[in-house]
Amino acid sequence: MERMLKELDARSVPPARRHEEIFRALDGLAPGEGIELVLDHYPKLLLYQLQAERQGRFDWNVLEQSPPRFRVGIVRRESEEPRGVSECLQCDHRRLDELALAAERALASGDRAAAARHFGEFACGLNRHIDIEEFVVFPVFERVSGMPHGPTDVMRDEHRRIRRCIDDATAALGAADDAKFTTSVRAMKAVLVEHNMKEEHILYPATDDGLSSDRERDDLVRQMQAM
């Protein structure tokens, strides 16, 4: 089920009070609840403060990066225990699956605006997810596994195919070409299903197992969030 986030548009809050207001909203969340933060810049300093002062308490997902408008989803975790790659990225797989399905359902019902919104969040999220894997996770996997090419070369090739499908589907939505959108999404899912299984059953666990402590795994997640 799609997670509903409470919108907090911080653009009207004076900069001197902005982080204080955001933290007040975040501290009032129950586990599983979240906010959709709207800003006129990407709030990396907020993320660093959140990681330092509320370590392990929140998930961080970028929903939109369209300057001068940025949206970030911040969700309170059920647990504050250290986590690894598997927990973090498998959770993101589920979130992205829900967004893609929501876009398809909205288009089928004739709600093009909702379809564009959901698929825009999906495209933003999956492109960032891929960047996190290629620039943060894959180098660690290659180091701890002793396999600098092989599996990650295959994954990078599949990523290129997935990105092409995302671009095709986005263009089709803009052109109101429903058939092309459906074909592009199906082609993308045909790659994603097996791709995600390989990551969840092989690459993510191997990366977590190759790190020596919960602290190392949690530090890697912090790097992933900051990507």
N, C-alpha and C positions, 0 to 999 in steps of 0.2 A: 504494500500500500504506500502511495506517495506520502512523504512526510510533509506536514504543513508547518511552515515557519512563520513566526510573528515578525512583521516588517518593522525595522527601526531605521528610519531615514535620518542619518546623522549630519546631513549636509547643512541643515538649518541650526545645528548646535554650534555655539562659538567654539573655535579650536581649543581654547584653554580649558573648556569643560567637557570636551568630546569624549575622551577616554574614561573620565569619571562616570559619565552617563551610560556609556556602553557597558562598563563593568558592573554598574548597578543592575542593568537589565540582565546581564549574563548570570550574576549571582542569584537572581530571583528565579532562574530556571530549575525545574525539576529534571531528574534524569530522563533522557529521551526527548526533551523539549529543546527548541532551538530558536534562533532569530535569523532573519534575513537582513543583513546590514547593508545599507545603501550609502555610498560615499562618492566623492568626486576624485578620489585617488585610490591606488591600491594600498591598503593599510598594513604594510609590512611591520612598521614599528609597533602597531597594536598586537600583531601576532607574536613578536618577540617578547612583549610585556606579558602577554597571556601565557606563553610558554614558561616564563620565569616565575610569575606570581600565582599561576593556577596550573601547575605542571600536571599533564596527563588528564585534565578535567574535561577538555573539549575536543571535538573533531572540527576540522577547518576545511571547507570546500568552497572553491571559487565558482560562482554561478555566472558571472558576466564580467568581461573586461572590454568595455567599449568606451574609451575615454571620450568625454569626461565622466562617464558613469561606470561605477564598479559595484558589484553585489557579491557578498560573501555569506555563505551559510555557516553558522557556528552552532553546533549541537552539543549539549551536555551529555557526556558518556554515562553509561550505567555504572561503570567502575572507573576508579582512578589508578588502577594498577598499571604497571608498565606494559606496553604492548609491542608487538613486532610487525614486520612487513605483512605477514599473513593476515592478521586481524584487520589492519588498516586498509590494505588494498582489496581484500575480499569484500569488506563492507562497502568500499567504493564501487566494486563491480555490481553489487546489488542495487545501490543507489542509481547508477547509470542505467541499469536494465529497466528500472521503474520509470525513469525519465523517457527512455526511448519508447516504451510501451504507452506512456501517457501521450506522447506526441502522435503516435499512430491512432490511438483511440480518439483524440481530439479531431484529427483530420477526418476520420471516418464519420464523425458526428457533424462535420461541416464547420467546426470552429477553427478557422485557419489561424486566428490570432493566438489561441492557446497552443496549437500545434507548433507554431513558430517559436513561441516562448519556451515550451518544453524542449524542443529539439535544439534551440540555441543553448540552453543550459547543458543539455547532453553533449553537444559538440564542444563547448568550452571545457566541460569536465573531462571528457575522454581525451581531448588533446593534451590537457594538463596531466592527466593520469599517465599518458604515454611518455611525456617529457620526464615525469618523476621516475618512471622505470628506466628510461634510457640514460639519464644523466646522474641518477642517484643510486638506484637499486642494481642495475646491471653491472656497473663497475665493482660493487661489493660482491655480488654473486660470482663474477669472473675471478676475483681475488681468492675468495674462500673455497671455491670449487676447483680452482686450478684449470678452468676451461675458459680461456680468454676469447674464444670465438664460438664455434659450434652452436649451442642452444640459443645464445643471445643473438647470433647472426640470423637465425631462423625467426626469432621474435621480432627483430628490427624489420625484416622483410615483410612480415605480416602486419606490422604497424603501418608501413607505407601503404599497403593495400587497404587497410582500415581507414586511413586518413583520406585516401582518394574517394572512398565510398561516402565518407562524411561530407566532403566537398561537393560531390555529385548530388547528394540528398539535399544539402543546403541550397544549392542552386536550383534544384527542382522545386523546392518549396517557394522560393522567390519568384519563380516563373509560373506558379500554380499548375505545375505538371505533376499531378497526383500519381500517375502511372510510373513516371521516372523516379519519384520519391520512393514509392513502394519497392520498386526493383532495386534501387540503391541500398535501401535499408535491409532488404533480404540478403543481398550480396555481402553486406557488412556483417550481418548476424551469422552468415555461413562461416565466416572466418573467425568471428569472436567466440563462438561457442567452444570450439576446440582450443583456441588460443587461451581463453581464460582457464580452461581445465588444466592445461599444461602449466600455467603459472601457479594456479592454486595447489596443484598436487605435486609439483616438482620444484619450480624456481623459487617461489616464496618460502616454502619450508626449508629448502637447502640454504637459502640466505640467512634465515633466522637461526638454523642449527649451526651455521658456520661462525656465528658471532658468539663471543665467550660469556656474555652475561646479559641479564635483563637491561642493565644500564646501556650497554652498547646497542641493543635492539631499540630501546626507547630513543636514544640519541639519533639513530637513523631515521626514525619516524619524525622527529623534530626537523631534520634536514628535508625530509619529504614534504612536510607542511610548508616549509619556507621556500619551496621551489617556485 
